[in-house]
Amino acid sequence: MKNLFEAGRVEEVKQRIVQMRPDSARLWGTMNPAQALEHCSRGMEMALGDKTLPRVLVGRLLGWIVKPKVMGNDEPLRQNSPTAKGLVVQDERDLGTERTRLCALIDRFAAAGPAGCTSHPHAFFGRLTPDEWAILMYKHLDHHLRQFGV
């Protein structure tokens, strides 16, 4: 499974992040490129334990059913998937600042390895192993990079 503990995947996503432009056209969703990168940074902060979000009811009910379907293959995340309120970005952001911040968080996650992953449950999926966090973070980044055609 593709994941952010693989050095090649880290370099791949960082090269794709560099291709983002302020005027990159989105293929779905409502965020602009800078907002999407900030949104991804917030996701990385969750994986690292810097940011914690409460479990959502729908996740408590369905997360355990959906988790193996998401984590068990290399299929990309679906377009227009729901977003936890704590990860929503609506204010304007600077693309260069957000790019630098996200790349630093990706490097920190990869360098820390499994020991750097939070033990706090994911808002939707619940408890994740470090390998599941690494898979989910790769898929999340890929999802938003594909959103802008990179």
Secondary structure by P-SEA (a helix, b strand, c coil): ccccccaaaaaaaaaaaaacccccccccccccaaaaaaaaaaaaaaaaccccccccccccccccccccccccccccccccccccccccccccccaaaaaaaaaaaaaaaaaacccccccccccccccccaaaaaaaaaaaaaaaaaaacc
